[in-house]
Amino acid sequence: FSQQTIPPSAKYGARHTVTMIP
């Protein structure tokens, strides 16, 4: 799982990215 390098915005959506990385 590379959340810092590649945000899972394509899978979870743009919401999961905003929650972890505002």
Stockholm file with secondary structure:
# STOCKHOLM 1.0

chainA/1-22         FSQQTIPPSAKYGARHTVTMIP
#=GR chainA/1-22 SS CCTTTSCTTTTTCHHHHHHHCC
#=GC SS_cons        CCTTTSCTTTTTCHHHHHHHCC
//
